[in-house]
Structures are given as C-alpha cells and as structure tokens.
C-alpha cells in the first residue's frame, strides 16, 4: 500500500484514537440489554419512555468517558502524518455527537469530516462510510477504515473499503475478516505512505 493507492482514511474513535473507557458490560446490565447485543440497536427497539431513559443514561456514560479521554499511543502523530501525506481524514463513531466533540477538543485533532450517530446510519451498516466518501470526494475502494471492533470491519468490508483492525491485546475471533491487522496505530502510516 502507498499514498498513490489511497485517498483517505476513516477512523473509529473509542479504542482506536482514544483509550476505551466505556464499560459496555455495565451499560448493558444497567439498561437490561443481553450480553452480545448491540447497545444502540437494543435501545432503539425499546418502548418510547424506556428508550428515552436509556438514551439519557447512555449519554451520561459517553460524556463522562469523553471528559476523561486520552489518546492511544501515536494517535495524534498518525493522523498528522497521514494528513501531511495528502490523505483526507474522517472520524466515524457510534458515539453521541456531544461526546465526539469533547473528544476532538481534547485530542486537538481536526478531520476533514467528523460524524457521530446523529449524522446517519451507524456501523456495522456501510452507509456512513459510503456517504463520507461521497462527501470527501474520494473513491470508496481507495479508502482505508481503521477500527478496533467487529462493526468497524464489517462496515468497511460491506462498503468496499479496505478494513484495518487495530488489535491491542488478544487477537479477537473476527480478526481474519479484516484486510490488515495492526498492533499499533502508527503502523497505519507505514501501510499507507511510501
């Protein structure tokens, strides 16, 4: 891979650019969501009053985590190096927009595009990636999507983008679905630039 091959990179946020602080098990337990189920998807299916309460609690969790967010090693430098190489950069997160904005301010990083769950279909649906590429004016097949979770890989693959899975720790069972697996975010620079 090299910069002549690629035009853009789309980053996930939690666990990719910032250290993961959300305890999804605790959130599921509090909101009455079975283990293994997507939290946002389960909340969406709740009756109106219950959904509103769950949305408020989830936002509380996300804002608290955002206020404590710290970048993963090499995150800021990696984004800067890819931007300096002429690549367009985007952030696509399942987090609430308020939490995303707090994290972006804490990181001090600017993206050509930054979308939260309020901006449209969320991963694992490919629609957000497809819309982001259209808005950026880049080809999907010349876009790298990097994340740390199954939904990131599934969305990238379904969109026709190149999927890069960041694995910091034990290799998950879905790692083989990704086009590339990296252990450190700064490896992305080596993959994408000459």
ABEGO torsion letter per residue (X at the ends): XBAAABABBBBBBBGAABBBABBAAAAAAAAGBBBGBBAAAAAAABBAAAAAAAAAAAAAAAAAAAAABBBBBGAAAAAAAAAAAGBBBBBBBABBAAAAAAAAAAAGBBBABBBBAAAEBBOABAAAAAAAAAAAGBBAAABBBBBABAAAAAAAAAAGBBBBBBBBEBBBAAAAABABBBABAAAAAAAABX
